[in-house]
């Protein structure tokens, strides 16, 4: 629409913040009827009372009348809508717009981030217009917009379609603000802005001018931007320059001198802007509200994950911003110093093409960082992603997985498969072994990366996804986090262990550190003895060099010995009689069972590590009937195979005291003995050495509880057990684990794996 047209186009601007307010002021000043819709009642009231006020760089104020309303008070249809809400509010806003939008109306996303696809899904592609906006304005107070000076605004049809008449008319109107222009490559501007915006987001980690922070932390800023542009390049996007930002020098492999010149131009331009801190900084420090970047960079991270591209620094920035949402007083340039340190650690490796997706890999063939630097890199990587690990554990814990609920186990395993794909990418092979009366067994195999060890056999990672907690436990005892402590059904035994294992692998893959081939095995009946899974477990381990079992630690110690477990039932058969009329006629099975229990207690040898518990006894039918049958259910634990043989022989040798009764012993050894043999000891020493690289000592322990490690050791497979969560309260309502120890233990697992890749 040209400036000479008498009747100006009407616009509804949804979201009257910095961008929406700036464009509304320009359009209203040019004579366009403008309606501002905003959920902030105080802001709307100020707009109604004083008009829309724009504060220029010199402090002068100009007010212009506009129509302002809340969504609840709005009446009438919508035709031309400029959507300027925060990215995280897009869905709610478009849900409100959609039923009111005229058939020939449209929605223009004048927002940060990638929102066009969502808008198109909700209102239709033909009613969606793409836009890129770079405006440095701010909301100074209700009804007042602080002008941010010149910026950039580009409008086009979605999907790179040719510029249309409606786009040309819209651009003509928006030139009342400044240098608006039309383009058939809005996507190129949006991706360029994503890289530039990531630098601005990083500056919000500290309380200092944007230009100064970018200038002082150039290497980290360059890598942060390059991570995003690598995704854009893979998607075939042609990046577009805007304002003083040229994206080309910030792509991977760009000449360092050219990049420094680009930094000089960018920081010099930023210093001319009246606004020296980002809107993200203001959201955190002034408005104390969540920031939008954690939402609109989600698309970038999802694309990167699908492509196998690293986003190490981007994730770190987003993690830091999430932390600041609850504690803006902890803003500090030390956070950017940590980003520099992470950049230096990532710089231990270079990006190269490995048969497809770019992944981090050693700088040259056969060259890897020293062991101490590898351990430090892994630990820092995991520390920067502690909240992601906690979020994964929360989501996993929210999936009930009682051993006796096959439907819940199926749902949990389905979630695990999707989660594993998201965190690790698809496996080389996957096998699901169905079990009719227990949870299915999942076996996933991942190829080695950069391994140089002579032994090329895979390392087995073992876990279980079933828990002892009945379905419904989550209703009154959900996942909870209080400071460093996490509680909930199964968090210690052993859901945190699996989260740690996955993040250990992820850290190695993202950092490009070597690791061996991995066979991940998860079963669904460990808590009931692995009766349906132990044979498949052992079979999967036969071609593995060793197994890491991610059961919980013993007060922080790895477990290098576990007792064998025998589950037996002693049945006594006697003869019934009337206990009052003929008390000597019968032979009491209960009396005989009592005598046998006394004999059984003599088999205990605590010094040798042997326990025998008579947990349940039952017998007889009525008090006035001599019992004809009685049972005792036994739990036997032994620390050595010699003791196992002694107990087995003693049970076989039981004879009745009353010859009129008969004894029968049924059952077997549920799990064989896990003894600390030479191979286990060697693995323990390796783990202790890895722990020392991470700055702590690692103890080992012998425990009475059994695990799937018992089966593997008995089959001749070396096992390192208890490498999972640190906590306590397994099988009890006191079940707990530690957030900080999740980081430490995941780093330990990763360091063990990368050591094995070279050993």
C-alpha positions in Angstrom: 0.0 0.0 0.0 1.6 3.3 -1.0 1.9 6.3 1.2 -0.5 8.3 -1.1 -3.5 6.0 -0.4 -6.1 7.7 1.6 -7.5 4.7 3.4 -4.7 3.1 5.4 -4.5 -0.7 6.1 -5.6 -1.8 9.6 -3.3 -4.0 11.6 -3.8 -6.0 14.8 -0.5 -6.5 16.7 -0.6 -9.4 19.2 2.1 -8.8 21.7 2.7 -5.2 22.6 6.3 -5.6 23.8 9.5 -4.2 22.3 9.0 -5.4 18.8 5.3 -5.2 18.6 5.3 -1.8 20.3 8.0 -0.4 18.0 6.1 -1.5 14.8 2.8 -0.4 16.2 4.1 3.1 16.8 5.5 3.4 13.3 2.3 2.1 11.7 0.0 4.3 13.8 2.2 7.4 13.1 1.8 6.7 9.4 -2.0 6.7 9.8 -2.7 3.0 9.9 -5.4 1.9 12.3 -3.6 -0.2 14.9 -5.0 -2.4 17.6 -2.6 -3.8 20.2 -3.6 -7.0 22.0 -1.6 -7.9 25.1 -2.1 -10.1 28.2 -0.4 -7.5 30.5 -3.3 -5.6 32.0 -1.1 -2.8 33.4 0.5 -2.3 30.0 -2.9 -2.2 28.2 -4.3 0.3 30.7 -1.3 2.6 30.2 -1.7 2.4 26.4 -5.4 3.3 26.7 -4.7 6.2 29.1 -1.6 7.8 27.7 -1.3 6.3 24.2 1.8 4.4 23.0 4.9 6.3 24.1 8.2 6.0 22.3 11.4 7.2 24.0 14.1 8.2 21.6 17.9 7.8 22.2 18.1 11.5 23.4 15.4 10.9 26.0 12.6 12.7 24.2 9.1 11.2 24.3 6.5 11.0 21.7 3.0 9.7 22.3 0.5 8.4 19.7 -3.1 7.1 20.4 -3.7 3.4 19.7 -6.5 1.0 20.5 -5.4 -1.5 23.2 -7.1 -4.5 24.6 -6.6 -7.8 26.4 -7.4 -11.0 24.5 -10.5 -11.5 26.8 -11.8 -8.0 25.9 -11.1 -8.2 22.2 -14.1 -8.3 19.8 -14.3 -8.6 16.1 -12.5 -10.5 13.4 -8.8 -10.4 12.6 -7.3 -9.7 9.1 -3.7 -8.6 9.1 -2.0 -9.8 12.3 1.6 -9.0 13.3 2.4 -11.7 15.9 5.1 -10.3 18.3 4.8 -12.5 21.4 7.6 -14.4 23.0 8.5 -17.7 21.2 7.2 -19.8 24.1 3.8 -18.1 23.9 3.3 -18.7 20.2 1.0 -21.7 20.4 -1.4 -20.1 22.9 -1.4 -16.9 20.9 -2.2 -18.6 17.6 -4.8 -20.8 19.3 -6.5 -17.5 20.2 -6.0 -16.0 16.7 -7.1 -19.0 14.6 -10.9 -18.9 15.2 -10.9 -15.1 14.7 -8.8 -14.9 11.5 -10.6 -14.0 8.4 -10.4 -16.4 5.4 -8.2 -14.0 3.5 -6.3 -12.8 6.6 -2.8 -13.7 7.5 -0.4 -13.9 10.5 3.2 -12.4 10.3 5.7 -13.8 12.7 7.7 -10.7 13.8 9.3 -12.8 16.5 12.6 -14.2 17.5 13.2 -17.9 16.6 11.6 -20.3 14.1 7.8 -20.0 14.5 6.4 -20.1 11.0 6.0 -23.9 10.9 3.9 -23.9 14.0 1.8 -21.0 12.9 1.2 -22.6 9.5 0.1 -25.8 11.2 -2.5 -23.9 13.2 -3.8 -21.4 10.7 -2.7 -22.8 7.3 0.4 -22.1 5.2 -1.6 -19.8 2.9 -2.4 -17.5 5.9 1.2 -17.5 7.2 3.8 -14.9 6.3 7.5 -15.3 7.3 9.5 -12.4 8.7 12.9 -11.7 10.2 13.3 -8.8 12.6 16.3 -7.4 14.4 15.0 -4.5 16.6 16.9 -3.4 19.7 13.9 -1.8 21.4 12.8 -2.5 25.0 9.7 -2.0 27.2 10.8 0.7 29.7 7.6 0.7 31.7 3.9 0.0 31.0 2.9 1.8 27.8 6.4 3.0 27.1 8.8 1.6 24.5 12.5 2.5 24.5 13.6 3.0 20.9 16.5 0.7 20.0 17.7 2.7 16.9 17.9 1.3 13.4 17.7 -2.4 12.8 16.5 -4.9 10.1 13.2 -6.2 9.0 12.7 -8.7 6.1 9.4 -10.2 5.0 8.6 -13.0 2.6 6.4 -16.0 1.9 7.2 -19.1 3.9 9.3 -21.9 2.4 11.2 -19.5 0.1 8.3 -18.9 -2.2 8.5 -15.9 -4.6 7.7 -12.5 -3.1 3.9 -12.0 -3.4 1.8 -8.9 -3.8 0.7 -9.1 -0.2 4.3 -9.2 0.9 5.1 -6.1 -1.2 2.1 -4.2 0.3 3.1 -5.2 3.8 6.7 -4.1 3.3 5.5 -0.8 1.9 3.5 -0.2 5.1 6.4 -1.3 7.4 8.8 1.1 5.8 7.1 3.7 8.0 9.4 2.1 10.6 12.6 1.9 8.6 14.4 -0.2 6.1 11.9 -3.0 5.7 12.4 -5.2 2.6 11.0 -8.2 0.9 13.0 -11.4 0.2 12.4 -15.0 -0.9 15.0 -16.2 1.6 13.7 -15.2 5.0 15.0 -18.5 6.3 18.5 -17.4 5.5 18.0 -14.3 7.7 16.4 -16.3 10.5 19.3 -18.8 10.7 21.8 -15.9 10.6 19.9 -14.2 13.4 20.0 -17.5 15.3 23.8 -17.4 15.3 24.0 -13.7 16.2 21.3 -14.1 18.8 23.2 -16.9 20.5 26.0 -14.5 21.1 23.6 -12.0 22.6 22.0 -14.8 24.7 25.5 -15.7 26.0 26.1 -12.1 27.1 23.0 -12.4 29.4 25.0 -14.8 31.6 26.8 -11.7 32.9 25.9 -8.1 33.8 28.0 -6.0 31.4 27.6 -4.4 28.0 27.0 -6.9 25.1 29.8 -5.5 23.0 32.4 -5.7 25.7 31.5 -9.3 26.6 31.5 -10.5 23.0 34.9 -8.7 22.5 36.4 -10.3 25.6 35.2 -13.8 24.8 35.7 -14.1 21.0 36.8 -17.7 20.7 33.8 -19.1 22.6 31.4 -16.7 20.8 32.8 -17.9 17.4 32.4 -21.6 18.3 28.9 -21.0 19.7 27.8 -19.3 16.4 29.6 -21.9 14.3 27.7 -24.7 16.0 24.4 -23.2 14.8 25.7 -22.4 11.3 26.9 -26.0 10.9 23.2 -27.0 11.2 22.1 -24.3 8.7 24.8 -25.5 6.3 23.6 -29.1 6.6 20.0 -28.0 5.9 21.2 -26.2 2.7 20.4 -22.7 4.0 22.0 -19.7 2.4 22.9 -17.4 5.3 22.1 -13.7 4.8 24.0 -10.7 6.3 22.1 -8.0 8.1 22.9 -4.8 9.9 26.6 -5.1 10.9 26.5 -8.9 11.1 28.0 -11.0 8.3 27.5 -14.7 9.1 30.0 -16.0 6.7 33.2 -15.3 8.8 31.5 -17.2 11.7 31.1 -20.5 9.8 33.3 -23.4 10.6 36.7 -23.2 8.9 36.5 -19.5 8.2 39.8 -17.5 8.1 40.6 -16.3 11.6 41.7 -12.9 10.4 38.5 -12.4 8.5 36.6 -13.5 11.6 38.4 -11.0 13.8 37.6 -8.2 11.3 33.9 -9.3 11.5 34.1 -9.2 15.3 35.6 -5.6 15.1 32.7 -4.4 12.9 30.1 -6.1 15.0 31.3 -4.9 18.4 31.8 -1.4 17.1 28.2 -1.3 15.8 26.8 -2.7 19.1 28.6 0.2 20.9 26.6 2.7 18.9 23.3 1.2 20.0 21.4 3.0 22.8 20.6 -0.4 24.3 23.8 -2.0 25.6 22.2 -5.1 27.1 20.0 -7.7 25.5 16.3 -8.2 26.0 17.2 -11.6 27.5 19.3 -9.9 30.1 16.3 -7.6 30.9 13.9 -10.6 31.2 16.2 -12.1 33.8 17.6 -9.2 35.7 14.6 -6.7 35.6 11.5 -8.6 34.8 12.4 -11.8 36.6 10.6 -14.0 34.0 11.6 -17.0 31.9 13.5 -16.2 28.7 12.4 -17.3 25.3 15.7 -18.5 23.9 15.5 -21.8 25.7 12.3 -22.4 23.6 13.3 -21.2 20.1 16.8 -22.8 20.2 15.0 -26.1 20.8 14.5 -26.5 17.1 18.2 -25.9 16.4 19.2 -28.6 18.9 16.7 -31.0 17.6 18.0 -30.6 14.0 21.6 -30.9 15.3 20.7 -34.1 17.2 19.1 -35.6 14.1 22.2 -34.8 12.1 24.7 -35.9 14.7 26.1 -32.4 15.0 27.5 -31.1 18.3 25.9 -28.2 20.1 28.1 -28.2 23.2 28.4 -24.5 23.8 24.8 -23.7 22.8 23.5 -26.2 25.3 25.9 -24.8 27.9 24.5 -21.3 27.3 20.9 -22.5 27.6 21.7 -24.4 30.8 23.2 -21.3 32.3 20.1 -19.2 31.3 17.8 -21.7 32.9 19.8 -21.5 36.1 19.6 -17.7 36.1 15.8 -17.8 35.7 15.7 -18.7 39.4 18.7 -16.8 40.5 19.5 -13.7 38.4 21.8 -12.4 41.2 24.3 -15.1 40.1 25.0 -13.4 36.8 28.7 -13.3 36.4 31.4 -13.1 33.8 32.7 -16.2 35.4 30.0 -18.0 33.5 31.5 -16.8 30.3 35.0 -17.7 31.6 33.6 -21.2 32.0 32.3 -21.1 28.4 35.8 -20.1 27.3 37.2 -23.1 29.3 34.6 -25.4 27.6 35.6 -24.0 24.2 39.2 -24.8 25.0 38.3 -28.3 26.0 36.3 -28.9 22.9 39.2 -27.4 21.0 41.1 -30.6 22.0 39.4 -32.0 19.0 38.5 -30.8 15.6 35.3 -31.2 13.5 35.8 -33.7 10.6 33.5 -35.6 8.4 33.2 -39.2 9.5 31.3 -41.0 6.7 28.3 -38.7 7.0 27.5 -36.5 10.0 30.2 -34.2 11.2 31.4 -35.4 14.6 34.2 -34.4 16.9 37.2 -36.5 16.3 40.9 -36.5 17.1 42.9 -33.8 15.4 45.0 -36.3 13.4 45.1 -40.0 13.1 46.3 -41.7 16.2 46.4 -38.4 18.2 44.1 -38.1 21.2 44.3 -35.7 24.2 46.1 -36.9 27.3 44.1 -39.0 29.7 43.8 -36.3 32.4 42.5 -33.8 29.8 40.0 -36.3 28.5 38.7 -36.9 32.0 38.5 -33.1 32.6 36.7 -32.6 29.3 34.1 -35.3 30.1 33.5 -34.0 33.6 33.0 -30.4 32.5 30.7 -31.5 29.7 28.5 -33.4 32.1 28.6 -30.6 34.7 27.2 -28.3 32.1 24.4 -30.7 31.4 23.4 -31.6 34.9 19.9 -30.2 34.4 19.4 -32.2 31.3 20.4 -35.3 33.2 17.9 -34.5 36.0 15.2 -33.8 33.5 15.8 -37.2 31.8 15.7 -39.0 35.2 12.4 -37.2 36.1 10.8 -38.2 32.8 12.1 -41.8 33.2 10.9 -42.1 36.8 7.5 -40.8 35.8 7.1 -44.1 33.8 6.0 -46.6 36.3 7.6 -50.0 35.6 6.6 -52.6 38.3 8.0 -56.0 37.5 4.5 -57.5 37.6 2.8 -55.0 35.3 3.5 -56.0 31.7 1.5 -53.1 30.2 3.5 -50.6 32.2 6.8 -52.4 31.3 5.9 -52.3 27.6 5.1 -48.5 27.8 8.3 -47.8 29.7 10.5 -49.7 27.2 8.8 -47.9 24.3 9.7 -44.6 26.0 13.3 -45.8 26.6 13.8 -46.6 22.9 12.7 -43.1 21.8 14.9 -41.5 24.5 17.9 -43.6 23.6 17.4 -42.6 19.9 17.2 -39.0 20.9 20.3 -39.0 23.2 22.6 -41.4 21.3 21.1 -41.7 17.8 19.9 -44.9 16.3 21.9 -48.1 17.1 23.8 -50.2 14.7 21.5 -53.0 15.5 18.6 -53.6 17.9 17.0 -56.8 19.2 13.8 -57.0 21.3 13.4 -60.4 22.9 9.8 -60.8 23.8 8.9 -62.5 27.1 5.3 -63.7 27.7 5.3 -63.3 31.5 8.0 -60.7 32.1 9.3 -57.5 30.6 10.9 -57.8 27.2 14.7 -57.7 26.8 16.3 -55.0 24.7 19.8 -55.4 23.2 21.3 -52.4 21.4 24.7 -52.4 19.7 26.6 -49.2 19.0 29.9 -49.2 16.9 33.3 -48.2 18.3 34.5 -44.6 17.7 38.2 -44.0 17.4 39.1 -47.0 19.5 42.7 -48.3 19.2 42.7 -51.2 21.7 43.9 -54.5 20.4 40.8 -56.2 21.9 38.0 -55.0 19.6 35.3 -56.9 21.4 32.4 -54.7 22.7 31.9 -53.6 26.3 28.6 -54.7 27.7 26.5 -52.1 29.6 23.9 -53.8 31.8 20.8 -52.5 33.4 17.2 -53.2 34.2 14.1 -51.1 33.7 11.7 -52.9 36.1 11.3 -51.8 39.7 9.9 -53.3 42.9 7.4 -50.4 43.2 3.7 -51.4 42.5 1.8 -49.5 39.8 0.2 -46.5 41.5 3.1 -45.7 43.7 3.8 -42.5 41.7 0.4 -41.2 42.7 1.4 -40.5 46.2 5.2 -40.6 45.8 6.3 -38.8 42.6 9.8 -37.8 41.5 11.0 -35.0 43.8 14.1 -32.9 43.9 15.3 -31.0 46.9 18.6 -29.3 46.3 21.1 -32.1 45.5 18.8 -34.9 46.6 16.4 -36.7 44.3 13.7 -39.1 45.6 11.2 -41.3 43.9 10.4 -44.9 43.1 13.4 -46.5 41.4 15.6 -43.5 41.2 18.5 -45.3 43.0 17.6 -48.9 41.9 18.3 -48.3 39.1 16.9 -45.6 36.9 19.6 -43.0 37.6 22.2 -45.6 36.7 20.9 -45.9 33.1 20.7 -42.1 32.7 24.3 -41.9 33.8 25.3 -44.6 31.3 23.6 -42.9 28.4 25.1 -39.5 29.2 28.5 -41.0 29.6 28.3 -42.3 26.0 26.8 -39.0 24.8 29.7 -37.0 26.4 32.3 -39.2 24.6 30.5 -39.0 21.3 30.0 -35.3 21.4 33.5 -34.5 22.5 34.9 -37.0 19.9 36.8 -39.0 22.5 37.4 -42.7 21.7 35.2 -45.4 23.0 34.9 -49.1 22.4 31.9 -50.8 20.7 29.1 -51.1 23.2 26.3 -53.6 23.7 23.6 -52.2 25.9 21.3 -54.8 27.5 18.2 -53.9 29.5 15.9 -56.4 31.0 12.5 -56.2 32.6 12.5 -58.8 35.4 15.7 -58.3 37.4 13.8 -57.5 40.5 12.1 -60.9 40.4 15.4 -62.8 39.8 15.9 -62.4 36.0 14.3 -65.8 35.6 13.1 -64.9 32.1 16.2 -62.9 31.0 19.4 -64.3 32.5 20.0 -66.8 29.7 19.7 -64.1 27.0 21.8 -61.8 29.1 24.6 -64.3 29.3 24.3 -65.1 25.6 24.6 -61.4 24.7 27.7 -61.1 26.8 29.6 -64.1 25.4 31.2 -61.9 22.6 32.0 -59.0 25.0 35.4 -58.4 26.7 33.7 -57.3 29.9 30.5 -55.9 31.5 29.7 -52.7 33.3 26.7 -53.1 35.5 24.9 -49.9 36.4 23.4 -51.0 39.6 23.6 -48.5 42.5 26.9 -48.1 44.4 27.5 -49.3 48.0 27.9 -46.0 49.8 29.9 -44.8 46.7 31.9 -47.9 46.4 31.9 -50.2 43.3 30.9 -53.8 44.0 33.5 -56.4 43.3 31.9 -59.3 45.0 28.2 -60.3 45.5 26.7 -63.2 47.3 25.1 -66.0 45.5 21.4 -66.3 46.3 19.5 -69.6 46.9 15.7 -69.6 47.1 14.4 -72.9 48.5 11.2 -74.3 50.0 11.3 -77.0 52.6 8.0 -79.0 52.6 7.2 -81.4 55.4 4.4 -84.0 55.0 3.0 -85.6 58.1 -0.3 -87.3 58.8 -3.5 -85.7 60.2 -5.5 -86.7 63.2 -7.9 -85.2 65.7 -5.6 -83.3 68.1 -8.0 -83.8 71.0 -9.6 -87.2 70.6 -6.4 -89.0 69.3 -3.4 -86.7 70.0 -0.8 -89.5 69.4 -2.2 -90.9 66.2 -1.0 -88.2 63.8 2.5 -87.0 62.9 2.7 -83.2 63.0 4.3 -81.6 60.0 4.5 -78.3 62.0 6.4 -80.0 64.8 8.8 -81.5 62.3 9.3 -78.2 60.5 10.1 -76.5 63.8 12.8 -79.1 64.4 14.2 -78.7 60.9 14.3 -74.9 61.2 16.6 -75.3 64.3 18.8 -77.5 62.2 18.8 -75.0 59.3 19.9 -72.1 61.6 23.0 -74.1 62.4 24.1 -73.8 58.7 24.7 -70.1 59.1 28.3 -69.0 59.1 28.5 -65.2 59.2 32.3 -65.3 59.3 32.3 -67.0 55.9 29.6 -64.7 54.6 26.8 -67.3 54.7 23.3 -66.3 55.9 20.1 -68.4 55.9 16.8 -66.7 56.6 13.5 -68.6 57.1 11.3 -65.8 55.8 7.8 -67.4 55.6 6.4 -70.5 57.4 2.9 -72.0 56.9 1.3 -75.2 57.9 -1.8 -77.0 59.2 -5.4 -76.4 58.6 -7.1 -76.0 62.1 -5.9 -75.7 65.6 -7.6 -79.0 66.6 -6.1 -80.9 63.7 -2.6 -82.4 63.8 -0.9 -80.7 60.8 -0.5 -82.9 57.8 1.6 -80.4 55.8 3.9 -77.5 56.5 6.2 -75.3 54.4 9.2 -73.0 55.1 10.5 -70.5 52.4 14.3 -70.0 52.7 16.6 -67.2 51.5 20.2 -68.3 51.4 23.2 -66.0 50.7 26.8 -67.3 50.2 30.0 -65.4 49.5 32.0 -68.3 48.0 31.3 -71.2 45.7 32.6 -73.5 48.4 29.9 -72.3 50.8 27.3 -72.7 48.0 28.3 -76.3 47.6 28.2 -76.9 51.4 24.7 -75.4 51.8 23.4 -77.3 48.8 24.8 -80.6 50.2 23.4 -79.8 53.7 19.9 -79.2 52.3 20.1 -82.4 50.3 21.1 -84.3 53.4 18.2 -83.2 55.6 16.4 -86.1 57.2 13.3 -86.1 59.3 13.5 -86.4 63.1 10.1 -88.0 63.2 10.3 -91.0 60.9 6.6 -90.8 60.2 7.1 -87.5 58.3 8.7 -86.9 54.9 10.9 -83.9 53.8 11.1 -82.4 50.4 13.5 -79.5 49.4 12.6 -77.7 46.2 14.2 -74.6 44.6 17.6 -73.7 43.4 20.3 -71.1 43.3 18.6 -68.0 41.9 21.9 -66.4 41.3 25.4 -67.8 41.3 28.2 -66.4 43.5 30.0 -63.3 42.2 33.5 -63.7 43.5 36.3 -61.1 43.2 38.5 -63.0 40.8 41.6 -61.8 39.0 39.7 -60.2 36.1 37.3 -58.4 38.4 40.3 -57.1 40.5 42.0 -55.8 37.4 38.8 -53.9 36.4 38.5 -52.5 39.9 42.0 -51.2 39.7 41.3 -49.6 36.3 38.2 -47.9 37.7 40.2 -46.6 40.7 42.8 -45.1 38.4 40.0 -43.4 36.3 38.5 -42.0 39.5 41.8 -40.5 40.5 42.0 -38.7 37.2 38.6 -37.1 38.1 40.0 -36.0 41.5 38.6 -38.6 44.0 39.3 -42.0 45.4 37.1 -44.9 44.7 36.4 -47.7 47.2 35.2 -51.2 46.5 32.9 -53.4 48.5 31.4 -56.9 48.8 27.7 -56.9 49.3 24.9 -59.4 50.1 22.5 -58.3 47.4 22.7 -60.0 44.0 22.5 -58.6 40.5 22.7 -59.7 36.9 26.5 -59.3 37.3 26.4 -62.7 39.2 25.3 -64.5 36.1 27.9 -62.8 33.9 30.8 -63.5 36.3 29.7 -67.2 36.6 29.8 -67.3 32.8 33.4 -66.1 32.7 32.7 -62.5 31.7 34.7 -59.9 33.8 32.3 -57.5 35.6 32.5 -54.1 37.2 29.4 -53.7 39.2 27.8 -50.9 41.2 29.1 -48.2 38.8 25.6 -46.7 38.8 23.9 -44.2 41.2 25.2 -43.1 44.6 22.4 -43.1 47.2 20.5 -45.3 49.5 17.2 -46.8 50.4 16.8 -49.3 47.6 13.3 -51.0 47.8 12.3 -48.6 50.6 10.4 -45.3 50.7 13.7 -43.7 51.7 15.1 -44.3 48.2 17.4 -41.4 47.3 20.1 -40.4 44.9 22.4 -37.4 44.4 22.4 -35.0 41.5 26.1 -34.1 41.9 27.0 -37.8 42.2 25.1 -38.5 38.9 27.7 -36.2 37.3 30.6 -37.8 39.0 29.5 -41.4 38.3 28.7 -40.7 34.6 32.1 -39.1 34.3 33.6 -42.2 35.9 31.8 -44.5 33.4 32.9 -42.4 30.5 36.5 -42.3 31.6 36.5 -46.1 32.1 35.1 -46.5 28.6 37.5 -44.1 26.9 40.4 -45.8 28.7 39.2 -49.2 27.5 39.1 -47.9 24.0 42.9 -47.4 24.1 43.8 -50.3 26.4 
